[in-house]
Structure formats: structure tokens, C-alpha cells
Amino acid sequence: MKLDQFVLIIVSTLSLAAVAIAVLVFLAGAVFTPGLALIVAVPAGIVAYVVIRVITDRAGNAEDDYYDRIEK
């Protein structure tokens, strides 16, 4: 594995972990604040739904695999 790919994986993983922790802390704070939980939960649910739909669409689309069939 090339060094640049390794660094990209490490940076991506750490960034994702930081975002996940920030979202969890934000949601935990919203849950313990009366009235704010619903205001935060609805948009967070919509964003989660959109992210899951985009990932499943990209993973299941045969047209996106075009470059996988090209010989290098």
C-alpha cells in the first residue's frame, strides 16, 4: 500500500471519528435539554436517511463500476 493511500485512510478514519463524537455529544446535549430534543432529532433523522440512501444507491449502481472493469 502506498504511503499516500495509508495517510488518506488514517485521516479519513480520524475525521469520521471526530464528526461522530461531535454529533453524539450534540445529540446527548439536545436530549438533556427540554424541548430541544425534537427540534434536533427530526433534522438529524432526515440527514441520516439521506446519507444511507446515497450510500446504498452508490453501492448498488452497476454504472458506477465502469472503471473497475478497465484494465490498468
N, CA, C and O atoms as a GROMACS GRO file, in nm:
protein
  288
    1MET      N    1   0.084  -0.116   0.000
    1MET     CA    2   0.000   0.000   0.000
    1MET      C    3   0.090   0.124   0.000
    1MET      O    4   0.188   0.132   0.074
    2LYS      N    5   0.054   0.218  -0.085
    2LYS     CA    6   0.133   0.340  -0.093
    2LYS      C    7   0.111   0.425   0.032
    2LYS      O    8   0.008   0.415   0.099
    3LEU      N    9   0.210   0.508   0.060
    3LEU     CA   10   0.204   0.592   0.179
    3LEU      C   11   0.089   0.691   0.170
    3LEU      O   12   0.022   0.714   0.271
    4ASP      N   13   0.064   0.749   0.053
    4ASP     CA   14  -0.044   0.846   0.041
    4ASP      C   15  -0.181   0.783   0.064
    4ASP      O   16  -0.269   0.846   0.121
    5GLN      N   17  -0.199   0.659   0.021
    5GLN     CA   18  -0.326   0.590   0.047
    5GLN      C   19  -0.341   0.560   0.196
    5GLN      O   20  -0.450   0.572   0.252
    6PHE      N   21  -0.232   0.521   0.258
    6PHE     CA   22  -0.235   0.492   0.402
    6PHE      C   23  -0.269   0.617   0.481
    6PHE      O   24  -0.351   0.612   0.573
    7VAL      N   25  -0.208   0.729   0.447
    7VAL     CA   26  -0.236   0.855   0.516
    7VAL      C   27  -0.381   0.897   0.492
    7VAL      O   28  -0.447   0.945   0.583
    8LEU      N   29  -0.430   0.879   0.370
    8LEU     CA   30  -0.569   0.912   0.339
    8LEU      C   31  -0.666   0.830   0.424
    8LEU      O   32  -0.765   0.882   0.473
    9ILE      N   33  -0.637   0.702   0.440
    9ILE     CA   34  -0.722   0.616   0.522
    9ILE      C   35  -0.720   0.662   0.668
    9ILE      O   36  -0.824   0.669   0.732
   10ILE      N   37  -0.602   0.692   0.719
   10ILE     CA   38  -0.589   0.736   0.858
   10ILE      C   39  -0.662   0.868   0.880
   10ILE      O   40  -0.737   0.883   0.976
   11VAL      N   41  -0.642   0.964   0.790
   11VAL     CA   42  -0.706   1.095   0.804
   11VAL      C   43  -0.857   1.082   0.793
   11VAL      O   44  -0.931   1.145   0.869
   12SER      N   45  -0.904   1.002   0.699
   12SER     CA   46  -1.048   0.982   0.682
   12SER      C   47  -1.109   0.917   0.805
   12SER      O   48  -1.217   0.958   0.850
   13THR      N   49  -1.042   0.818   0.859
   13THR     CA   50  -1.093   0.749   0.977
   13THR      C   51  -1.098   0.842   1.098
   13THR      O   52  -1.197   0.844   1.171
   14LEU      N   53  -0.993   0.918   1.118
   14LEU     CA   54  -0.991   1.010   1.231
   14LEU      C   55  -1.095   1.121   1.215
   14LEU      O   56  -1.157   1.163   1.312
   15SER      N   57  -1.113   1.169   1.093
   15SER     CA   58  -1.213   1.273   1.067
   15SER      C   59  -1.353   1.220   1.093
   15SER      O   60  -1.436   1.288   1.154
   16LEU      N   61  -1.380   1.099   1.046
   16LEU     CA   62  -1.511   1.038   1.069
   16LEU      C   63  -1.536   1.016   1.218
   16LEU      O   64  -1.647   1.039   1.266
   17ALA      N   65  -1.434   0.973   1.290
   17ALA     CA   66  -1.449   0.953   1.434
   17ALA      C   67  -1.477   1.086   1.504
   17ALA      O   68  -1.560   1.092   1.595
   18ALA      N   69  -1.408   1.191   1.465
   18ALA     CA   70  -1.429   1.322   1.526
   18ALA      C   71  -1.570   1.374   1.499
   18ALA      O   72  -1.635   1.428   1.588
   19VAL      N   73  -1.617   1.357   1.376
   19VAL     CA   74  -1.753   1.401   1.342
   19VAL      C   75  -1.856   1.318   1.419
   19VAL      O   76  -1.955   1.373   1.469
   20ALA      N   77  -1.834   1.189   1.429
   20ALA     CA   78  -1.927   1.102   1.501
   20ALA      C   79  -1.935   1.141   1.649
   20ALA      O   80  -2.043   1.146   1.706
   21ILE      N   81  -1.821   1.169   1.709
   21ILE     CA   82  -1.819   1.210   1.850
   21ILE      C   83  -1.889   1.344   1.868
   21ILE      O   84  -1.964   1.363   1.963
   22ALA      N   85  -1.864   1.437   1.776
   22ALA     CA   86  -1.928   1.568   1.785
   22ALA      C   87  -2.080   1.557   1.772
   22ALA      O   88  -2.154   1.623   1.846
   23VAL      N   89  -2.127   1.474   1.681
   23VAL     CA   90  -2.271   1.454   1.663
   23VAL      C   91  -2.332   1.389   1.787
   23VAL      O   92  -2.439   1.429   1.832
   24LEU      N   93  -2.264   1.289   1.841
   24LEU     CA   94  -2.315   1.223   1.961
   24LEU      C   95  -2.321   1.317   2.080
   24LEU      O   96  -2.417   1.314   2.157
   25VAL      N   97  -2.221   1.400   2.096
   25VAL     CA   98  -2.222   1.497   2.206
   25VAL      C   99  -2.334   1.598   2.186
   25VAL      O  100  -2.403   1.635   2.281
   26PHE      N  101  -2.351   1.642   2.063
   26PHE     CA  102  -2.458   1.738   2.033
   26PHE      C  103  -2.595   1.677   2.060
   26PHE      O  104  -2.682   1.741   2.119
   27LEU      N  105  -2.615   1.552   2.016
   27LEU     CA  106  -2.743   1.485   2.039
   27LEU      C  107  -2.766   1.459   2.188
   27LEU      O  108  -2.878   1.471   2.237
   28ALA      N  109  -2.661   1.422   2.260
   28ALA     CA  110  -2.675   1.400   2.404
   28ALA      C  111  -2.713   1.530   2.475
   28ALA      O  112  -2.796   1.529   2.565
   29GLY      N  113  -2.654   1.638   2.434
   29GLY     CA  114  -2.691   1.768   2.492
   29GLY      C  115  -2.833   1.806   2.458
   29GLY      O  116  -2.903   1.866   2.541
   30ALA      N  117  -2.877   1.773   2.338
   30ALA     CA  118  -3.014   1.804   2.298
   30ALA      C  119  -3.116   1.721   2.375
   30ALA      O  120  -3.224   1.769   2.407
   31VAL      N  121  -3.081   1.597   2.404
   31VAL     CA  122  -3.173   1.510   2.478
   31VAL      C  123  -3.193   1.562   2.620
   31VAL      O  124  -3.304   1.556   2.673
   32PHE      N  125  -3.089   1.611   2.680
   32PHE     CA  126  -3.099   1.658   2.818
   32PHE      C  127  -3.152   1.801   2.829
   32PHE      O  128  -3.172   1.851   2.940
   33THR      N  129  -3.174   1.867   2.716
   33THR     CA  130  -3.233   2.000   2.717
   33THR      C  131  -3.380   1.986   2.679
   33THR      O  132  -3.411   1.945   2.567
   34PRO      N  133  -3.470   2.019   2.768
   34PRO     CA  134  -3.613   2.000   2.739
   34PRO      C  135  -3.658   2.082   2.618
   34PRO      O  136  -3.626   2.201   2.607
   35GLY      N  137  -3.732   2.019   2.530
   35GLY     CA  138  -3.788   2.088   2.414
   35GLY      C  139  -3.695   2.092   2.294
   35GLY      O  140  -3.741   2.111   2.182
   36LEU      N  141  -3.568   2.075   2.316
   36LEU     CA  142  -3.473   2.083   2.205
   36LEU      C  143  -3.453   1.948   2.138
   36LEU      O  144  -3.405   1.942   2.024
   37ALA      N  145  -3.488   1.841   2.206
   37ALA     CA  146  -3.464   1.707   2.152
   37ALA      C  147  -3.538   1.684   2.022
   37ALA      O  148  -3.480   1.632   1.927
   38LEU      N  149  -3.664   1.722   2.015
   38LEU     CA  150  -3.743   1.701   1.893
   38LEU      C  151  -3.693   1.791   1.780
   38LEU      O  152  -3.692   1.750   1.664
   39ILE      N  153  -3.653   1.911   1.814
   39ILE     CA  154  -3.603   2.003   1.712
   39ILE      C  155  -3.475   1.950   1.650
   39ILE      O  156  -3.451   1.972   1.531
   40VAL      N  157  -3.395   1.880   1.726
   40VAL     CA  158  -3.270   1.824   1.676
   40VAL      C  159  -3.291   1.687   1.613
   40VAL      O  160  -3.225   1.654   1.515
   41ALA      N  161  -3.381   1.608   1.669
   41ALA     CA  162  -3.398   1.470   1.623
   41ALA      C  163  -3.455   1.462   1.482
   41ALA      O  164  -3.413   1.376   1.404
   42VAL      N  165  -3.548   1.549   1.447
   42VAL     CA  166  -3.609   1.543   1.314
   42VAL      C  167  -3.507   1.573   1.204
   42VAL      O  168  -3.495   1.493   1.112
   43PRO      N  169  -3.434   1.685   1.208
   43PRO     CA  170  -3.334   1.707   1.103
   43PRO      C  171  -3.222   1.603   1.103
   43PRO      O  172  -3.172   1.566   0.997
   44ALA      N  173  -3.182   1.556   1.221
   44ALA     CA  174  -3.078   1.453   1.228
   44ALA      C  175  -3.127   1.324   1.163
   44ALA      O  176  -3.050   1.257   1.094
   45GLY      N  177  -3.252   1.289   1.184
   45GLY     CA  178  -3.309   1.171   1.120
   45GLY      C  179  -3.317   1.186   0.969
   45GLY      O  180  -3.289   1.091   0.896
   46ILE      N  181  -3.354   1.304   0.923
   46ILE     CA  182  -3.361   1.328   0.778
   46ILE      C  183  -3.222   1.318   0.716
   46ILE      O  184  -3.206   1.257   0.611
   47VAL      N  185  -3.123   1.378   0.779
   47VAL     CA  186  -2.986   1.371   0.727
   47VAL      C  187  -2.936   1.227   0.726
   47VAL      O  188  -2.873   1.185   0.629
   48ALA      N  189  -2.964   1.153   0.831
   48ALA     CA  190  -2.922   1.012   0.836
   48ALA      C  191  -2.989   0.932   0.725
   48ALA      O  192  -2.924   0.849   0.662
   49TYR      N  193  -3.117   0.956   0.701
   49TYR     CA  194  -3.189   0.887   0.594
   49TYR      C  195  -3.128   0.917   0.458
   49TYR      O  196  -3.107   0.827   0.377
   50VAL      N  197  -3.098   1.045   0.432
   50VAL     CA  198  -3.040   1.083   0.303
   50VAL      C  199  -2.902   1.021   0.285
   50VAL      O  200  -2.870   0.972   0.176
   51VAL      N  201  -2.820   1.022   0.389
   51VAL     CA  202  -2.686   0.963   0.380
   51VAL      C  203  -2.695   0.814   0.352
   51VAL      O  204  -2.620   0.762   0.269
   52ILE      N  205  -2.784   0.744   0.421
   52ILE     CA  206  -2.799   0.600   0.398
   52ILE      C  207  -2.849   0.572   0.258
   52ILE      O  208  -2.802   0.478   0.193
   53ARG      N  209  -2.943   0.652   0.208
   53ARG     CA  210  -2.994   0.631   0.072
   53ARG      C  211  -2.886   0.655  -0.033
   53ARG      O  212  -2.876   0.581  -0.131
   54VAL      N  213  -2.804   0.758  -0.014
   54VAL     CA  214  -2.696   0.788  -0.110
   54VAL      C  215  -2.594   0.675  -0.110
   54VAL      O  216  -2.549   0.633  -0.217
   55ILE      N  217  -2.556   0.627   0.006
   55ILE     CA  218  -2.456   0.520   0.014
   55ILE      C  219  -2.509   0.393  -0.050
   55ILE      O  220  -2.437   0.328  -0.126
   56THR      N  221  -2.634   0.356  -0.021
   56THR     CA  222  -2.689   0.233  -0.080
   56THR      C  223  -2.707   0.247  -0.230
   56THR      O  224  -2.690   0.150  -0.304
   57ASP      N  225  -2.743   0.366  -0.276
   57ASP     CA  226  -2.758   0.387  -0.420
   57ASP      C  227  -2.624   0.378  -0.491
   57ASP      O  228  -2.613   0.316  -0.597
   58ARG      N  229  -2.521   0.438  -0.433
   58ARG     CA  230  -2.388   0.434  -0.495
   58ARG      C  231  -2.330   0.294  -0.491
   58ARG      O  232  -2.261   0.253  -0.585
   59ALA      N  233  -2.355   0.220  -0.386
   59ALA     CA  234  -2.301   0.084  -0.374
   59ALA      C  235  -2.372  -0.014  -0.465
   59ALA      O  236  -2.311  -0.111  -0.510
   60GLY      N  237  -2.499   0.010  -0.494
   60GLY     CA  238  -2.575  -0.085  -0.574
   60GLY      C  239  -2.587  -0.050  -0.720
   60GLY      O  240  -2.652  -0.124  -0.795
   61ASN      N  241  -2.527   0.059  -0.765
   61ASN     CA  242  -2.541   0.104  -0.903
   61ASN      C  243  -2.433   0.040  -0.989
   61ASN      O  244  -2.314   0.057  -0.963
   62ALA      N  245  -2.475  -0.033  -1.093
   62ALA     CA  246  -2.380  -0.101  -1.180
   62ALA      C  247  -2.302  -0.002  -1.268
   62ALA      O  248  -2.190  -0.032  -1.308
   63GLU      N  249  -2.360   0.112  -1.298
   63GLU     CA  250  -2.292   0.211  -1.382
   63GLU      C  251  -2.168   0.268  -1.313
   63GLU      O  252  -2.074   0.311  -1.380
   64ASP      N  253  -2.168   0.270  -1.182
   64ASP     CA  254  -2.054   0.323  -1.108
   64ASP      C  255  -1.934   0.229  -1.111
   64ASP      O  256  -1.823   0.269  -1.075
   65ASP      N  257  -1.956   0.104  -1.152
   65ASP     CA  258  -1.848   0.006  -1.157
   65ASP      C  259  -1.775   0.005  -1.290
   65ASP      O  260  -1.696  -0.085  -1.317
   66TYR      N  261  -1.800   0.104  -1.375
   66TYR     CA  262  -1.739   0.108  -1.507
   66TYR      C  263  -1.587   0.108  -1.498
   66TYR      O  264  -1.521   0.034  -1.572
   67TYR      N  265  -1.531   0.188  -1.411
   67TYR     CA  266  -1.386   0.199  -1.403
   67TYR      C  267  -1.322   0.077  -1.338
   67TYR      O  268  -1.201   0.057  -1.349
   68ASP      N  269  -1.400  -0.004  -1.270
   68ASP     CA  270  -1.346  -0.127  -1.212
   68ASP      C  271  -1.315  -0.231  -1.319
   68ASP      O  272  -1.230  -0.318  -1.298
   69ARG      N  273  -1.383  -0.222  -1.434
   69ARG     CA  274  -1.363  -0.319  -1.541
   69ARG      C  275  -1.249  -0.281  -1.636
   69ARG      O  276  -1.206  -0.364  -1.716
   70ILE      N  277  -1.200  -0.161  -1.627
   70ILE     CA  278  -1.092  -0.115  -1.715
   70ILE      C  279  -0.960  -0.173  -1.666
   70ILE      O  280  -0.927  -0.166  -1.548
   71GLU      N  281  -0.884  -0.229  -1.760
   71GLU     CA  282  -0.753  -0.284  -1.724
   71GLU      C  283  -0.654  -0.170  -1.703
   71GLU      O  284  -0.658  -0.069  -1.773
   72LYS      N  285  -0.568  -0.188  -1.607
   72LYS     CA  286  -0.472  -0.083  -1.576
   72LYS      C  287  -0.338  -0.115  -1.637
   72LYS      O  288  -0.243  -0.038  -1.622
   0.00000   0.00000   0.00000
